[in-house]
Amino acid sequence: MKTSATFDIADALNGLDKLGAIGYKLARSMGVAAGEALRDEAKLRAPVGKAEDTAAGGGSIVPGSLRNAIYLAFRDKDSTNVRVKYSVSWSAKKAPHGHLLEFGHWQPYTVVLTKNGWRTTTSFRAGGPKRIPAFPFLRPAYESLMPRLRSIMVDRGRARFPELIRDQLIPESSV
């Protein structure tokens, strides 16, 4: 189960296709700016358990592992010379239960405290499955940033455009 966010920024990028390589670099830079803002907001919102929560039957074995697993990545296979795509997600290797927090889940089995901590048994819960509520962090981060994403990208574009033009007009070898 993946959380994915798509937003149309065509009017913010209008005309970049006429700039050729500069337009592509500018679009990449603008995409990174939006992705970094989303990644950072998701990290702020990601739940971080405490070590004592683990002993009480909740939380992570390593508090902060979900927050530290959130990343921004360029999606090379989904990008073209006129479209760039980035992904903000979490590493399932570093935080394998992140989806349970983002979406919530049903706990069908009994959980017991052993000398090694809380463990899930193979016996079903008496009274049926228990609904564990979601503690979403990525979706609310996206929703809170959505009104500002365009301006974040445009600001990065305004800062980056003169650098790209200068680099094209004055190659590095002549500096």
Backbone torsions as a table, in degrees:
resi	resn	phi	psi	omega
1	MET	NA	125.2	-177.9
2	LYS	-117.8	149.9	169.5
3	THR	-104.6	128.5	-176.6
4	SER	-131.8	142.7	179.2
5	ALA	-125.5	130.1	177.7
6	THR	-128.3	136.8	176.0
7	PHE	-144.2	146.0	-175.8
8	ASP	-92.7	119.4	179.7
9	ILE	-120.9	27.3	-175.5
10	ALA	-55.1	-43.6	-178.6
11	ASP	-69.1	-29.5	177.1
12	ALA	-71.0	-29.7	-178.4
13	LEU	-100.6	4.7	-177.3
14	ASN	-55.1	125.3	178.4
15	GLY	94.8	-11.5	-179.6
16	LEU	-64.9	-29.1	179.8
17	ASP	-62.7	-24.3	179.3
18	LYS	-77.4	-12.8	-177.6
19	LEU	-90.5	-5.8	178.6
20	GLY	66.1	-129.4	-176.1
21	ALA	-60.6	-35.9	178.9
22	ILE	-64.3	-41.3	179.0
23	GLY	-61.3	-40.9	179.2
24	TYR	-65.4	-45.8	178.6
25	LYS	-63.3	-38.9	179.7
26	LEU	-66.4	-43.2	178.1
27	ALA	-62.8	-40.1	177.8
28	ARG	-61.7	-44.4	-179.1
29	SER	-64.2	-40.7	179.1
30	MET	-67.6	-38.8	177.2
31	GLY	-64.3	-39.9	177.3
32	VAL	-62.6	-41.8	179.9
33	ALA	-60.1	-45.6	179.0
34	ALA	-65.7	-43.0	180.0
35	GLY	-64.0	-41.1	178.6
36	GLU	-63.6	-40.8	179.2
37	ALA	-63.3	-43.4	179.3
38	LEU	-66.5	-44.3	178.9
39	ARG	-59.6	-46.5	-177.8
40	ASP	-65.4	-38.9	177.9
41	GLU	-66.9	-40.3	177.7
42	ALA	-63.9	-38.5	177.9
43	LYS	-64.1	-37.3	177.7
44	LEU	-66.0	-33.0	-176.4
45	ARG	-90.7	-14.0	-177.0
46	ALA	-64.1	132.9	178.9
47	PRO	-67.2	137.3	178.2
48	VAL	-123.0	113.3	179.0
49	GLY	-75.5	173.9	175.5
50	LYS	-115.2	153.9	-179.3
51	ALA	-56.5	-36.7	-179.6
52	GLU	-70.8	-23.0	175.8
53	ASP	-66.2	-35.6	179.9
54	THR	-61.5	-42.4	179.2
55	ALA	-66.6	-24.6	-179.3
56	ALA	-92.4	5.9	175.6
57	GLY	100.4	10.2	178.4
58	GLY	-143.2	-178.9	177.9
59	GLY	79.3	-178.5	-175.5
60	SER	-101.6	155.0	174.0
61	ILE	-64.0	-37.0	176.8
62	VAL	-120.0	96.1	-178.9
63	PRO	-56.0	135.7	-179.7
64	GLY	91.1	-0.8	-177.4
65	SER	-65.4	-36.0	177.4
66	LEU	-67.0	-48.3	179.3
67	ARG	-56.7	-42.7	-177.9
68	ASN	-74.9	-14.2	-178.8
69	ALA	-91.0	-6.2	-178.9
70	ILE	-75.3	133.0	-174.9
71	TYR	-140.4	165.9	172.7
72	LEU	-117.9	131.6	-178.9
73	ALA	-138.5	142.6	173.5
74	PHE	-77.1	132.7	-179.0
75	ARG	-99.0	85.2	-174.9
76	ASP	-59.3	-43.4	-177.2
77	LYS	-68.3	-25.2	-179.5
78	ASP	-96.9	-2.3	-177.9
79	SER	-101.9	152.1	177.1
80	THR	-132.0	-173.7	178.9
81	ASN	-74.0	-10.0	177.4
82	VAL	-118.6	0.8	-179.0
83	ARG	-146.6	129.4	176.0
84	VAL	-116.4	142.1	-177.3
85	LYS	-133.1	133.8	177.1
86	TYR	-122.1	156.6	-179.6
87	SER	-126.7	135.9	172.0
88	VAL	-116.5	120.8	-178.1
89	SER	-154.7	-164.9	175.7
90	TRP	-127.4	152.3	178.9
91	SER	-75.2	120.8	179.2
92	ALA	-69.7	-21.7	176.4
93	LYS	-72.2	-42.0	-178.3
94	LYS	-80.9	-29.7	-178.0
95	ALA	-139.0	74.4	-173.6
96	PRO	-66.1	-14.2	-178.2
97	HIS	-108.3	15.3	-179.2
98	GLY	-58.1	-38.3	180.0
99	HIS	-64.7	-29.4	178.7
100	LEU	-67.3	-35.4	177.4
101	LEU	-75.2	-43.4	-177.5
102	GLU	-64.1	-41.6	-172.7
103	PHE	-109.7	-12.6	-172.7
104	GLY	78.3	172.3	-178.1
105	HIS	-165.7	169.0	175.1
106	TRP	-99.5	136.3	177.8
107	GLN	-107.0	96.1	-175.1
108	PRO	-82.2	-19.1	-173.8
109	TYR	-104.5	159.9	176.5
110	THR	-74.5	140.5	176.9
111	VAL	-113.2	129.9	-177.4
112	VAL	-126.8	153.1	177.0
113	LEU	-91.6	121.7	176.2
114	THR	-112.3	177.8	178.6
115	LYS	-65.3	-18.9	178.6
116	ASN	-98.8	8.6	179.4
117	GLY	112.9	-169.8	-177.9
118	TRP	-75.5	135.8	-179.4
119	ARG	-134.8	146.0	175.0
120	THR	-89.3	133.8	179.3
121	THR	-93.8	176.8	176.6
122	THR	-94.3	0.1	178.7
123	SER	-92.5	140.0	-179.3
124	PHE	-71.0	151.5	179.4
125	ARG	-65.5	138.5	173.4
126	ALA	-67.3	133.2	-179.6
127	GLY	88.6	1.2	176.8
128	GLY	96.0	176.2	-177.5
129	PRO	-62.7	150.3	178.2
130	LYS	-105.7	132.2	178.9
131	ARG	-83.6	121.7	175.6
132	ILE	-97.8	119.2	-174.1
133	PRO	-68.5	156.9	177.9
134	ALA	-76.7	148.6	169.7
135	PHE	-124.8	70.3	-173.9
136	PRO	-64.4	146.0	178.9
137	PHE	-132.5	-37.3	-177.8
138	LEU	-76.5	-45.5	179.3
139	ARG	-63.0	-47.5	177.7
140	PRO	-64.0	-31.9	176.7
141	ALA	-63.1	-45.3	178.5
142	TYR	-62.5	-47.2	-178.1
143	GLU	-63.4	-36.8	-179.8
144	SER	-73.7	-29.3	-179.0
145	LEU	-87.7	-21.8	-173.0
146	MET	-48.2	-45.0	179.8
147	PRO	-64.2	-23.1	-176.2
148	ARG	-102.9	-9.8	-174.0
149	LEU	-59.3	-42.6	179.9
150	ARG	-59.8	-46.1	-178.9
151	SER	-68.3	-33.0	175.9
152	ILE	-61.9	-44.4	-179.6
153	MET	-69.4	-42.0	-179.8
154	VAL	-63.9	-41.2	177.8
155	ASP	-60.7	-43.2	177.6
156	ARG	-64.3	-40.1	178.7
157	GLY	-62.1	-42.0	179.1
158	ARG	-64.4	-36.0	179.4
159	ALA	-75.4	-35.7	-173.5
160	ARG	-85.0	-30.8	-175.3
161	PHE	-56.6	-49.3	179.5
162	PRO	-60.0	-36.0	178.1
163	GLU	-63.5	-43.5	-178.4
164	LEU	-67.8	-40.5	177.5
165	ILE	-63.8	-45.3	179.3
166	ARG	-60.0	-43.6	-179.7
167	ASP	-64.6	-31.1	178.2
168	GLN	-75.3	-38.7	-177.9
169	LEU	-77.7	-34.0	-179.2
170	ILE	-121.5	92.8	179.9
171	PRO	-58.7	151.3	-177.7
172	GLU	-58.8	-33.1	-176.9
173	SER	-65.6	-24.5	-179.7
174	SER	-91.6	-2.0	-178.6
175	VAL	-84.2	NA	NA
